[in-house]
Amino acid sequence: MYHLEMVVPEVDSDLLGQLESMGFPTARATRALHYSGTILLYSVLGNSSIEAAINWVAEHEDDPDIDQMPLVW
């Protein structure tokens, strides 16, 4: 029988660092990178992936869980 645990999704550490250096809390930056699909966009669009993450934050800044670390299976 398998026991699955929820874990923090892996995101690009360089992009995470860039967002943190802009003042975004770690959890918020991680959520933005994960849910904006930035992982998939980074290799194709480069710096615009930061823009996608920032746009995601702007669209979700009122979400009650925005500052909670995201968890995935």
N, CA, C and O atoms as a GROMACS GRO file, in nm:
protein
  292
    1MET      N    1   0.083  -0.116   0.000
    1MET     CA    2   0.000   0.000   0.000
    1MET      C    3   0.089   0.125   0.000
    1MET      O    4   0.189   0.130   0.071
    2TYR      N    5   0.051   0.223  -0.080
    2TYR     CA    6   0.128   0.346  -0.092
    2TYR      C    7   0.077   0.450   0.006
    2TYR      O    8  -0.043   0.462   0.031
    3HIS      N    9   0.172   0.525   0.059
    3HIS     CA   10   0.137   0.637   0.146
    3HIS      C   11   0.190   0.763   0.079
    3HIS      O   12   0.311   0.787   0.075
    4LEU      N   13   0.099   0.843   0.028
    4LEU     CA   14   0.137   0.966  -0.041
    4LEU      C   15   0.133   1.084   0.055
    4LEU      O   16   0.040   1.098   0.135
    5GLU      N   17   0.233   1.166   0.047
    5GLU     CA   18   0.239   1.287   0.128
    5GLU      C   19   0.233   1.409   0.038
    5GLU      O   20   0.284   1.408  -0.074
    6MET      N   21   0.171   1.511   0.088
    6MET     CA   22   0.169   1.637   0.017
    6MET      C   23   0.306   1.703   0.038
    6MET      O   24   0.361   1.703   0.148
    7VAL      N   25   0.359   1.759  -0.070
    7VAL     CA   26   0.491   1.823  -0.064
    7VAL      C   27   0.483   1.959  -0.134
    7VAL      O   28   0.393   1.984  -0.214
    8VAL      N   29   0.578   2.044  -0.103
    8VAL     CA   30   0.590   2.173  -0.171
    8VAL      C   31   0.638   2.146  -0.314
    8VAL      O   32   0.734   2.072  -0.333
    9PRO      N   33   0.572   2.204  -0.414
    9PRO     CA   34   0.614   2.179  -0.552
    9PRO      C   35   0.754   2.237  -0.579
    9PRO      O   36   0.792   2.339  -0.521
   10GLU      N   37   0.826   2.172  -0.666
   10GLU     CA   38   0.957   2.224  -0.706
   10GLU      C   39   0.936   2.337  -0.806
   10GLU      O   40   0.858   2.326  -0.900
   11VAL      N   41   1.007   2.445  -0.782
   11VAL     CA   42   1.005   2.558  -0.876
   11VAL      C   43   1.149   2.596  -0.906
   11VAL      O   44   1.241   2.554  -0.835
   12ASP      N   45   1.170   2.674  -1.009
   12ASP     CA   46   1.303   2.717  -1.048
   12ASP      C   47   1.361   2.806  -0.938
   12ASP      O   48   1.304   2.910  -0.906
   13SER      N   49   1.473   2.765  -0.880
   13SER     CA   50   1.531   2.838  -0.768
   13SER      C   51   1.581   2.977  -0.808
   13SER      O   52   1.577   3.070  -0.727
   14ASP      N   53   1.627   2.992  -0.931
   14ASP     CA   54   1.672   3.124  -0.978
   14ASP      C   55   1.554   3.221  -0.987
   14ASP      O   56   1.563   3.336  -0.944
   15LEU      N   57   1.443   3.172  -1.043
   15LEU     CA   58   1.325   3.257  -1.053
   15LEU      C   59   1.268   3.288  -0.915
   15LEU      O   60   1.224   3.400  -0.889
   16LEU      N   61   1.270   3.190  -0.827
   16LEU     CA   62   1.224   3.211  -0.690
   16LEU      C   63   1.308   3.320  -0.623
   16LEU      O   64   1.255   3.410  -0.558
   17GLY      N   65   1.439   3.311  -0.640
   17GLY     CA   66   1.528   3.412  -0.584
   17GLY      C   67   1.502   3.550  -0.640
   17GLY      O   68   1.507   3.649  -0.566
   18GLN      N   69   1.472   3.558  -0.769
   18GLN     CA   70   1.442   3.688  -0.830
   18GLN      C   71   1.316   3.749  -0.769
   18GLN      O   72   1.312   3.868  -0.738
   19LEU      N   73   1.214   3.666  -0.752
   19LEU     CA   74   1.090   3.717  -0.694
   19LEU      C   75   1.111   3.758  -0.548
   19LEU      O   76   1.058   3.860  -0.504
   20GLU      N   77   1.187   3.678  -0.475
   20GLU     CA   78   1.215   3.712  -0.335
   20GLU      C   79   1.294   3.843  -0.327
   20GLU      O   80   1.270   3.923  -0.236
   21SER      N   81   1.387   3.865  -0.419
   21SER     CA   82   1.465   3.988  -0.418
   21SER      C   83   1.379   4.110  -0.450
   21SER      O   84   1.416   4.224  -0.419
   22MET      N   85   1.264   4.087  -0.512
   22MET     CA   86   1.168   4.194  -0.540
   22MET      C   87   1.076   4.220  -0.421
   22MET      O   88   0.994   4.311  -0.424
   23GLY      N   89   1.090   4.137  -0.317
   23GLY     CA   90   1.010   4.157  -0.196
   23GLY      C   91   0.895   4.061  -0.179
   23GLY      O   92   0.819   4.072  -0.082
   24PHE      N   93   0.879   3.965  -0.270
   24PHE     CA   94   0.772   3.868  -0.255
   24PHE      C   95   0.810   3.765  -0.148
   24PHE      O   96   0.921   3.713  -0.150
   25PRO      N   97   0.718   3.735  -0.055
   25PRO     CA   98   0.745   3.629   0.043
   25PRO      C   99   0.764   3.495  -0.029
   25PRO      O  100   0.710   3.475  -0.138
   26THR      N  101   0.840   3.406   0.031
   26THR     CA  102   0.871   3.277  -0.032
   26THR      C  103   0.746   3.200  -0.072
   26THR      O  104   0.738   3.149  -0.184
   27ALA      N  105   0.650   3.190   0.018
   27ALA     CA  106   0.528   3.113  -0.013
   27ALA      C  107   0.453   3.175  -0.131
   27ALA      O  108   0.407   3.103  -0.219
   28ARG      N  109   0.442   3.307  -0.132
   28ARG     CA  110   0.370   3.375  -0.240
   28ARG      C  111   0.443   3.356  -0.372
   28ARG      O  112   0.381   3.331  -0.475
   29ALA      N  113   0.575   3.367  -0.370
   29ALA     CA  114   0.654   3.350  -0.492
   29ALA      C  115   0.646   3.205  -0.542
   29ALA      O  116   0.637   3.181  -0.663
   30THR      N  117   0.649   3.110  -0.450
   30THR     CA  118   0.639   2.969  -0.488
   30THR      C  119   0.504   2.940  -0.551
   30THR      O  120   0.495   2.872  -0.653
   31ARG      N  121   0.396   2.993  -0.490
   31ARG     CA  122   0.262   2.975  -0.546
   31ARG      C  123   0.255   3.034  -0.687
   31ARG      O  124   0.202   2.972  -0.779
   32ALA      N  125   0.310   3.155  -0.701
   32ALA     CA  126   0.304   3.223  -0.830
   32ALA      C  127   0.377   3.143  -0.938
   32ALA      O  128   0.325   3.127  -1.049
   33LEU      N  129   0.496   3.095  -0.907
   33LEU     CA  130   0.572   3.017  -1.005
   33LEU      C  131   0.502   2.886  -1.039
   33LEU      O  132   0.497   2.846  -1.155
   34HIS      N  133   0.447   2.821  -0.937
   34HIS     CA  134   0.380   2.692  -0.961
   34HIS      C  135   0.251   2.710  -1.040
   34HIS      O  136   0.231   2.644  -1.142
   35TYR      N  137   0.164   2.798  -0.994
   35TYR     CA  138   0.032   2.810  -1.055
   35TYR      C  139   0.029   2.891  -1.184
   35TYR      O  140  -0.067   2.880  -1.260
   36SER      N  141   0.130   2.971  -1.210
   36SER     CA  142   0.132   3.046  -1.336
   36SER      C  143   0.188   2.961  -1.450
   36SER      O  144   0.188   3.004  -1.566
   37GLY      N  145   0.234   2.840  -1.417
   37GLY     CA  146   0.291   2.755  -1.521
   37GLY      C  147   0.428   2.800  -1.563
   37GLY      O  148   0.475   2.765  -1.671
   38THR      N  149   0.494   2.878  -1.478
   38THR     CA  150   0.623   2.936  -1.513
   38THR      C  151   0.728   2.830  -1.543
   38THR      O  152   0.816   2.853  -1.626
   39ILE      N  153   0.720   2.716  -1.479
   39ILE     CA  154   0.818   2.610  -1.504
   39ILE      C  155   0.818   2.574  -1.653
   39ILE      O  156   0.923   2.556  -1.714
   40LEU      N  157   0.699   2.563  -1.710
   40LEU     CA  158   0.687   2.527  -1.850
   40LEU      C  159   0.725   2.643  -1.942
   40LEU      O  160   0.778   2.621  -2.051
   41LEU      N  161   0.698   2.765  -1.897
   41LEU     CA  162   0.723   2.881  -1.982
   41LEU      C  163   0.869   2.924  -1.984
   41LEU      O  164   0.914   2.984  -2.081
   42TYR      N  165   0.943   2.894  -1.878
   42TYR     CA  166   1.076   2.951  -1.861
   42TYR      C  167   1.169   2.920  -1.979
   42TYR      O  168   1.237   3.010  -2.029
   43SER      N  169   1.171   2.796  -2.023
   43SER     CA  170   1.265   2.760  -2.129
   43SER      C  171   1.227   2.824  -2.262
   43SER      O  172   1.313   2.844  -2.348
   44VAL      N  173   1.101   2.857  -2.279
   44VAL     CA  174   1.055   2.915  -2.405
   44VAL      C  175   1.057   3.068  -2.401
   44VAL      O  176   1.096   3.132  -2.498
   45LEU      N  177   1.016   3.125  -2.289
   45LEU     CA  178   0.995   3.269  -2.284
   45LEU      C  179   1.096   3.347  -2.201
   45LEU      O  180   1.094   3.470  -2.202
   46GLY      N  181   1.184   3.278  -2.130
   46GLY     CA  182   1.286   3.348  -2.052
   46GLY      C  183   1.230   3.439  -1.946
   46GLY      O  184   1.150   3.396  -1.862
   47ASN      N  185   1.270   3.567  -1.948
   47ASN     CA  186   1.232   3.662  -1.844
   47ASN      C  187   1.082   3.687  -1.836
   47ASN      O  188   1.034   3.730  -1.731
   48SER      N  189   1.009   3.662  -1.942
   48SER     CA  190   0.864   3.685  -1.936
   48SER      C  191   0.798   3.589  -1.838
   48SER      O  192   0.683   3.610  -1.799
   49SER      N  193   0.869   3.484  -1.797
   49SER     CA  194   0.813   3.393  -1.697
   49SER      C  195   0.801   3.464  -1.562
   49SER      O  196   0.710   3.434  -1.485
   50ILE      N  197   0.892   3.556  -1.533
   50ILE     CA  198   0.882   3.638  -1.413
   50ILE      C  199   0.757   3.725  -1.425
   50ILE      O  200   0.682   3.741  -1.329
   51GLU      N  201   0.735   3.778  -1.542
   51GLU     CA  202   0.615   3.860  -1.565
   51GLU      C  203   0.489   3.777  -1.543
   51GLU      O  204   0.393   3.825  -1.484
   52ALA      N  205   0.488   3.652  -1.590
   52ALA     CA  206   0.372   3.566  -1.570
   52ALA      C  207   0.346   3.542  -1.422
   52ALA      O  208   0.231   3.542  -1.378
   53ALA      N  209   0.453   3.521  -1.345
   53ALA     CA  210   0.438   3.498  -1.202
   53ALA      C  211   0.386   3.624  -1.132
   53ALA      O  212   0.299   3.616  -1.046
   54ILE      N  213   0.440   3.739  -1.169
   54ILE     CA  214   0.395   3.865  -1.109
   54ILE      C  215   0.249   3.891  -1.145
   54ILE      O  216   0.171   3.937  -1.062
   55ASN      N  217   0.212   3.863  -1.268
   55ASN     CA  218   0.072   3.878  -1.309
   55ASN      C  219  -0.018   3.786  -1.229
   55ASN      O  220  -0.129   3.824  -1.190
   56TRP      N  221   0.029   3.663  -1.204
   56TRP     CA  222  -0.050   3.569  -1.124
   56TRP      C  223  -0.074   3.626  -0.985
   56TRP      O  224  -0.185   3.621  -0.934
   57VAL      N  225   0.031   3.681  -0.924
   57VAL     CA  226   0.017   3.740  -0.790
   57VAL      C  227  -0.086   3.853  -0.793
   57VAL      O  228  -0.172   3.861  -0.705
   58ALA      N  229  -0.077   3.939  -0.894
   58ALA     CA  230  -0.170   4.051  -0.904
   58ALA      C  231  -0.314   4.003  -0.915
   58ALA      O  232  -0.405   4.062  -0.857
   59GLU      N  233  -0.335   3.895  -0.989
   59GLU     CA  234  -0.470   3.841  -1.009
   59GLU      C  235  -0.521   3.766  -0.886
   59GLU      O  236  -0.642   3.749  -0.871
   60HIS      N  237  -0.431   3.721  -0.799
   60HIS     CA  238  -0.470   3.638  -0.686
   60HIS      C  239  -0.436   3.698  -0.549
   60HIS      O  240  -0.442   3.629  -0.448
   61GLU      N  241  -0.400   3.828  -0.547
   61GLU     CA  242  -0.354   3.887  -0.421
   61GLU      C  243  -0.458   3.885  -0.310
   61GLU      O  244  -0.422   3.897  -0.193
   62ASP      N  245  -0.586   3.871  -0.345
   62ASP     CA  246  -0.690   3.866  -0.243
   62ASP      C  247  -0.728   3.723  -0.203
   62ASP      O  248  -0.816   3.704  -0.120
   63ASP      N  249  -0.661   3.623  -0.261
   63ASP     CA  250  -0.688   3.484  -0.224
   63ASP      C  251  -0.652   3.464  -0.077
   63ASP      O  252  -0.545   3.509  -0.034
   64PRO      N  253  -0.738   3.400   0.001
   64PRO     CA  254  -0.710   3.384   0.144
   64PRO      C  255  -0.585   3.300   0.173
   64PRO      O  256  -0.527   3.311   0.280
   65ASP      N  257  -0.544   3.216   0.078
   65ASP     CA  258  -0.430   3.127   0.102
   65ASP      C  259  -0.304   3.170   0.027
   65ASP      O  260  -0.210   3.091   0.013
   66ILE      N  261  -0.301   3.293  -0.023
   66ILE     CA  262  -0.188   3.335  -0.107
   66ILE      C  263  -0.054   3.328  -0.035
   66ILE      O  264   0.049   3.309  -0.100
   67ASP      N  265  -0.053   3.343   0.096
   67ASP     CA  266   0.074   3.338   0.169
   67ASP      C  267   0.098   3.204   0.239
   67ASP      O  268   0.182   3.194   0.329
   68GLN      N  269   0.022   3.101   0.195
   68GLN     CA  270   0.047   2.966   0.245
   68GLN      C  271   0.126   2.891   0.138
   68GLN      O  272   0.097   2.902   0.019
   69MET      N  273   0.224   2.815   0.182
   69MET     CA  274   0.305   2.738   0.088
   69MET      C  275   0.213   2.638   0.017
   69MET      O  276   0.138   2.565   0.082
   70PRO      N  277   0.220   2.633  -0.117
   70PRO     CA  278   0.135   2.536  -0.189
   70PRO      C  279   0.185   2.394  -0.164
   70PRO      O  280   0.304   2.370  -0.143
   71LEU      N  281   0.092   2.302  -0.167
   71LEU     CA  282   0.126   2.160  -0.151
   71LEU      C  283   0.064   2.082  -0.265
   71LEU      O  284  -0.049   2.109  -0.306
   72VAL      N  285   0.138   1.984  -0.315
   72VAL     CA  286   0.090   1.896  -0.422
   72VAL      C  287   0.120   1.752  -0.384
   72VAL      O  288   0.198   1.725  -0.293
   73TRP      N  289   0.057   1.660  -0.453
   73TRP     CA  290   0.081   1.517  -0.430
   73TRP      C  291   0.208   1.474  -0.496
   73TRP      O  292   0.245   1.357  -0.488
   0.00000   0.00000   0.00000
